[in-house]
Amino acid sequence: MRVLRVGDSDARLIEPVLHADERGSFARSWCAESFAAAGFAFTPLQGNVSLTRGAGTLRGMHFQRDPRPDPKVVRCSLGRIHDVIVDLRAGSPTRGQAFAHVLDGARPQMLCVPGGFAHGFQLLSEEAVVEYLMGEVYVPELYDGFRHDDPALGLAWPLPVRGLSEKDRAWPDLAGRFPWLAERAHA
Ligand SMILES: Cc1cn([C@H]2C[C@H](O)[C@@H](COP(=O)(O)OP(=O)(O)O[C@H]3O[C@H](C)C(=O)[C@H](O)[C@H]3O)O2)c(=O)[nH]c1=O
């Protein structure tokens, strides 16, 4: 299993061993012991799968607020996505930093995202299936987000953005809710 650090953050990009033979291939999509040894201790409480159509379509950015932030293990099982996480945790040395990865259904890579990060992705293929194990259950009252083009972050997206949900168009500016972002923007 290959474990890559994600910048200086405590997120991890894990590539499990791919056992290929004449039938195809086999890889683990999660393993408590080896993931913990890789620095990502995690207990899945919910599994999500989303099918998205149309290159450029974007889901996010979403996060679940304290006291129930939602760590997740994200895998693209079909197609290709530009995946972005943003550290929103108070006190984190990488607070405010964004980390982008291409996740490809042809590779069994998984992005291990601690709770307190926002997450979103844009399709690089015409269709994509994204599956993720969640370390916290969905709590609608704590479900939050910000726009992909929030002025406080300046996130770059590889394709013209399309297919946003009404909710993802309407998130309020982050700086109004996280003063430390506004201060940083004026630093
Ligand atoms: C997240 C979630 C949603 N829902 C319901 C709520 C809506 O009626 C429907 C679609 O929800 P939403 O439009 O928020 O789905 P996405 O835009 O794919 O949200 C996800 O996109 C980004 C990339 C993520 O990382 C999160 O896992 C998740 O926020 O599913 C549930 O029933 N359970 C859930 O856990």
The ligand as an SDF file (V2000), in Angstrom:
LIG
                    3D

 35 37  0  0  0  0  0  0  0  0999 V2000
  -24.6970   14.2750    1.9210 C   0  0  0  0  0  0  0  0  0  0  0  0
  -26.0240   13.5810    2.0430 C   0  0  0  0  0  0  0  0  0  0  0  0
  -27.1270   14.0040    1.3380 C   0  0  0  0  0  0  0  0  0  0  0  0
  -28.3050   13.3610    1.4830 N   0  0  0  0  0  0  0  0  0  0  0  0
  -29.4490   13.7950    0.6870 C   0  0  0  0  0  0  0  0  0  0  0  0
  -29.7410   15.2820    0.7500 C   0  0  0  0  0  0  0  0  0  0  0  0
  -30.2710   15.6030   -0.6270 C   0  0  0  0  0  0  0  0  0  0  0  0
  -31.6730   15.3960   -0.6770 O   0  0  0  0  0  0  0  0  0  0  0  0
  -29.6140   14.5690   -1.5330 C   0  0  0  0  0  0  0  0  0  0  0  0
  -28.4580   15.1370   -2.3380 C   0  0  0  0  0  0  0  0  0  0  0  0
  -27.6290   15.8290   -1.4240 O   0  0  0  0  0  0  0  0  0  0  0  0
  -26.5360   16.8090   -1.9650 P   0  0  0  0  0  0  0  0  0  0  0  0
  -27.1100   17.6030   -3.1120 O   0  0  0  0  0  0  0  0  0  0  0  0
  -25.9620   17.5770   -0.8010 O   0  0  0  0  0  0  0  0  0  0  0  0
  -25.4560   15.7850   -2.5580 O   0  0  0  0  0  0  0  0  0  0  0  0
  -23.9710   16.1920   -2.9980 P   0  0  0  0  0  0  0  0  0  0  0  0
  -23.9720   17.5450   -3.6260 O   0  0  0  0  0  0  0  0  0  0  0  0
  -23.4520   15.0490   -3.7590 O   0  0  0  0  0  0  0  0  0  0  0  0
  -23.2130   16.2900   -1.6010 O   0  0  0  0  0  0  0  0  0  0  0  0
  -22.0200   15.5700   -1.3650 C   0  0  0  0  0  0  0  0  0  0  0  0
  -21.0340   16.2400   -2.1020 O   0  0  0  0  0  0  0  0  0  0  0  0
  -19.7890   16.4960   -1.4970 C   0  0  0  0  0  0  0  0  0  0  0  0
  -18.7700   16.3300   -2.5940 C   0  0  0  0  0  0  0  0  0  0  0  0
  -19.4490   15.6860   -0.3190 C   0  0  0  0  0  0  0  0  0  0  0  0
  -18.2750   15.4370   -0.0150 O   0  0  0  0  0  0  0  0  0  0  0  0
  -20.5190   15.2290    0.5780 C   0  0  0  0  0  0  0  0  0  0  0  0
  -20.4000   13.8320    0.7700 O   0  0  0  0  0  0  0  0  0  0  0  0
  -21.8580   15.5320    0.1210 C   0  0  0  0  0  0  0  0  0  0  0  0
  -22.1160   16.8090    0.6490 O   0  0  0  0  0  0  0  0  0  0  0  0
  -29.1170   13.5390   -0.6690 O   0  0  0  0  0  0  0  0  0  0  0  0
  -28.4540   12.2870    2.3140 C   0  0  0  0  0  0  0  0  0  0  0  0
  -29.5530   11.7090    2.4370 O   0  0  0  0  0  0  0  0  0  0  0  0
  -27.3740   11.8540    3.0290 N   0  0  0  0  0  0  0  0  0  0  0  0
  -26.1690   12.4640    2.9280 C   0  0  0  0  0  0  0  0  0  0  0  0
  -25.2080   12.0280    3.5960 O   0  0  0  0  0  0  0  0  0  0  0  0
  1  2  1  0
  2  3  2  0
  2 34  1  0
  3  4  1  0
  4  5  1  0
  4 31  1  0
  5  6  1  0
  5 30  1  0
  6  7  1  0
  7  8  1  0
  7  9  1  0
  9 10  1  0
  9 30  1  0
 10 11  1  0
 11 12  1  0
 12 13  2  0
 12 14  1  0
 12 15  1  0
 15 16  1  0
 16 17  2  0
 16 18  1  0
 16 19  1  0
 19 20  1  0
 20 21  1  0
 20 28  1  0
 21 22  1  0
 22 23  1  0
 22 24  1  0
 24 25  2  0
 24 26  1  0
 26 27  1  0
 26 28  1  0
 28 29  1  0
 31 32  2  0
 31 33  1  0
 33 34  1  0
 34 35  2  0
M  END
$$$$
